Amino acid sequence: MLAAYAAGQDADHPLEGLVVGEITDPGPPEPGWVPVRVRAAALNHHDLWSLRGVGLPADRLPMVLGCDAAGVDDQGRDVVVHAVVASPGWRGDETLDPARTLLSEKYPGTLAETVWVPPGNVVPKPPELTWAEAACLPTAYLTAYRLLFHAADLRPGRRVLVQGAGGGVSTAAVVLGRAAGLEVWVCGRDEARNQRALELGAHAVFPSGARLPAQVDAVLETVGEATWAHSLRAVRPGGTIAVAGATSGAMPPADLGRVFFRSVQVAGSTMGTVEELSRLVAFLVASGARPLVDEVLPFADAARAFRRLLDGDVFGKLVLELPEA
Ligand SMILES: NC(=O)c1ccc[n+]([C@@H]2O[C@H](COP(=O)([O-])OP(=O)(O)OC[C@H]3O[C@@H](n4cnc5c(N)ncnc54)[C@H](OP(=O)(O)O)[C@@H]3O)[C@@H](O)[C@H]2O)c1
């Protein structure tokens, strides 16, 4: 089958190990898993980490990349794939399972004509969402949904700062936060990208690190070292910094004085549950909000899509589409 997979890893030149080509369909990796014929698959920064050798041990190569897909299951149903795979017998919130894994970490991922998943790892794709829109949900949109409404526990009328303007999680947070009645502020590195965040629905935008006119109830942090100190200054006493990533580095000075003296909550969060994925889908249908897709490319152009993601030349999500079987 056609797939985009990691055949090698290089911390500095991650695209060196990327192959877009034929690979044998592995069949069900575990008994009872079901195939989903992929119609659209979105890229994530996670795929670049895998190609850099972060989170994917070299002895698992070659590994089909990708956490996100929408497609057709073996019953002919249109579905969105849930990328968090819990260990057998795990009950409850699968993101808290210490042995949980994401598709493309232990089991082949979604950037392929077929992905195999546990039978509970799909939710119905509503007809209101296009294939490309549905493919954006499992990682960036689910992560932003859980950051906003679980980790930061935000309610309509609250003010949230999103660090980063055009990333997958950042744009998802703007779309979902705006639709949920939050006051959404964005800090980005580039004036033109900040303008696009305004057009997307942010109420106000500021240069990265800028002094803000007021403090915020919560900060959504996926940038890490480059923005952490600013996030600590931006959040109000008793507010929350909800953290799901560290693109620019994971070891900033913690500044614990600010954390305890101002009773700041630091809430880590990873992906979301399959139930939250269902609620996210329902929220989009009910609100009319839709994922921001930067570009939909044919699967054969996957290498170009990866290049754009690596260059930071993306505003929203990149989606690869496959023809109907
Ligand atoms: N824990 C989880 O479940 C989870 C889920 C999804 C993602 N993540 C992590 O979250 C991070 C973002 O993922 P993504 O897919 O949204 O990535 P992405 O689409 O590549 O976006 C990267 C974002 O980081 C910002 N950025 C990068 N370097 C920066 C710097 N030096 N200063 C300020 N902003 C900077 C960019 O801001 P501009 O647009 O302003 O350039 C952009 O918004 C990644 O590290 C990823 O691994 C974690």
The ligand as an SDF file (V2000), in Angstrom:
LIG
                    3D

 48 52  0  0  0  0  0  0  0  0999 V2000
    0.6890   16.5580   24.1460 N   0  0  0  0  0  0  0  0  0  0  0  0
   -0.0520   16.3700   23.0700 C   0  0  0  0  0  0  0  0  0  0  0  0
   -0.9910   15.5970   23.0700 O   0  0  0  0  0  0  0  0  0  0  0  0
    0.2480   17.1470   21.8500 C   0  0  0  0  0  0  0  0  0  0  0  0
   -0.6830   17.1860   20.8120 C   0  0  0  0  0  0  0  0  0  0  0  0
   -0.4240   17.9950   19.7100 C   0  0  0  0  0  0  0  0  0  0  0  0
    0.7780   18.6990   19.6600 C   0  0  0  0  0  0  0  0  0  0  0  0
    1.6820   18.5890   20.6570 N   0  0  0  0  0  0  0  0  0  0  0  0
    2.9450   19.3330   20.6230 C   0  0  0  0  0  0  0  0  0  0  0  0
    2.6220   20.7170   20.5700 O   0  0  0  0  0  0  0  0  0  0  0  0
    3.5500   21.3760   19.7300 C   0  0  0  0  0  0  0  0  0  0  0  0
    2.7980   22.0910   18.6230 C   0  0  0  0  0  0  0  0  0  0  0  0
    2.2430   21.1070   17.7640 O   0  0  0  0  0  0  0  0  0  0  0  0
    1.5930   21.5500   16.3730 P   0  0  0  0  0  0  0  0  0  0  0  0
    1.2660   20.2950   15.6580 O   0  0  0  0  0  0  0  0  0  0  0  0
    0.5770   22.5990   16.6070 O   0  0  0  0  0  0  0  0  0  0  0  0
    2.8830   22.2130   15.6800 O   0  0  0  0  0  0  0  0  0  0  0  0
    2.9850   23.1980   14.4580 P   0  0  0  0  0  0  0  0  0  0  0  0
    1.7520   23.1450   13.6540 O   0  0  0  0  0  0  0  0  0  0  0  0
    4.2920   22.9310   13.8240 O   0  0  0  0  0  0  0  0  0  0  0  0
    3.0270   24.6440   15.1640 O   0  0  0  0  0  0  0  0  0  0  0  0
    4.1470   25.1150   15.8770 C   0  0  0  0  0  0  0  0  0  0  0  0
    3.7280   26.3470   16.6750 C   0  0  0  0  0  0  0  0  0  0  0  0
    4.7970   26.7230   17.5200 O   0  0  0  0  0  0  0  0  0  0  0  0
    5.0160   28.1200   17.4150 C   0  0  0  0  0  0  0  0  0  0  0  0
    6.4580   28.3360   17.6360 N   0  0  0  0  0  0  0  0  0  0  0  0
    7.4650   27.4850   17.2940 C   0  0  0  0  0  0  0  0  0  0  0  0
    8.6380   28.0000   17.7020 N   0  0  0  0  0  0  0  0  0  0  0  0
    8.3720   29.1650   18.3270 C   0  0  0  0  0  0  0  0  0  0  0  0
    9.1520   30.1530   18.9640 C   0  0  0  0  0  0  0  0  0  0  0  0
   10.4930   30.0630   19.0280 N   0  0  0  0  0  0  0  0  0  0  0  0
    8.5260   31.2300   19.5050 N   0  0  0  0  0  0  0  0  0  0  0  0
    7.1820   31.3530   19.4240 C   0  0  0  0  0  0  0  0  0  0  0  0
    6.3780   30.4400   18.8160 N   0  0  0  0  0  0  0  0  0  0  0  0
    6.9720   29.3710   18.2860 C   0  0  0  0  0  0  0  0  0  0  0  0
    4.5380   28.5200   16.0470 C   0  0  0  0  0  0  0  0  0  0  0  0
    4.1260   29.8520   16.1420 O   0  0  0  0  0  0  0  0  0  0  0  0
    3.8720   30.8580   14.8880 P   0  0  0  0  0  0  0  0  0  0  0  0
    2.6760   30.3620   14.1810 O   0  0  0  0  0  0  0  0  0  0  0  0
    3.6450   32.1590   15.5660 O   0  0  0  0  0  0  0  0  0  0  0  0
    5.0850   30.8030   14.0190 O   0  0  0  0  0  0  0  0  0  0  0  0
    3.3660   27.5520   15.8430 C   0  0  0  0  0  0  0  0  0  0  0  0
    2.1840   28.1240   16.3830 O   0  0  0  0  0  0  0  0  0  0  0  0
    4.5320   20.3260   19.2220 C   0  0  0  0  0  0  0  0  0  0  0  0
    5.6770   20.3300   20.0410 O   0  0  0  0  0  0  0  0  0  0  0  0
    3.7740   19.0230   19.3860 C   0  0  0  0  0  0  0  0  0  0  0  0
    4.6050   17.9150   19.5480 O   0  0  0  0  0  0  0  0  0  0  0  0
    1.4300   17.8290   21.7560 C   0  0  0  0  0  0  0  0  0  0  0  0
  1  2  1  0
  2  3  2  0
  2  4  1  0
  4  5  1  0
  4 48  2  0
  5  6  2  0
  6  7  1  0
  7  8  2  0
  8  9  1  0
  8 48  1  0
  9 10  1  0
  9 46  1  0
 10 11  1  0
 11 12  1  0
 11 44  1  0
 12 13  1  0
 13 14  1  0
 14 15  2  0
 14 16  1  0
 14 17  1  0
 17 18  1  0
 18 19  2  0
 18 20  1  0
 18 21  1  0
 21 22  1  0
 22 23  1  0
 23 24  1  0
 23 42  1  0
 24 25  1  0
 25 26  1  0
 25 36  1  0
 26 27  1  0
 26 35  1  0
 27 28  2  0
 28 29  1  0
 29 30  1  0
 29 35  2  0
 30 31  1  0
 30 32  2  0
 32 33  1  0
 33 34  2  0
 34 35  1  0
 36 37  1  0
 36 42  1  0
 37 38  1  0
 38 39  2  0
 38 40  1  0
 38 41  1  0
 42 43  1  0
 44 45  1  0
 44 46  1  0
 46 47  1  0
M  CHG  2   8   1  16  -1
M  END
$$$$
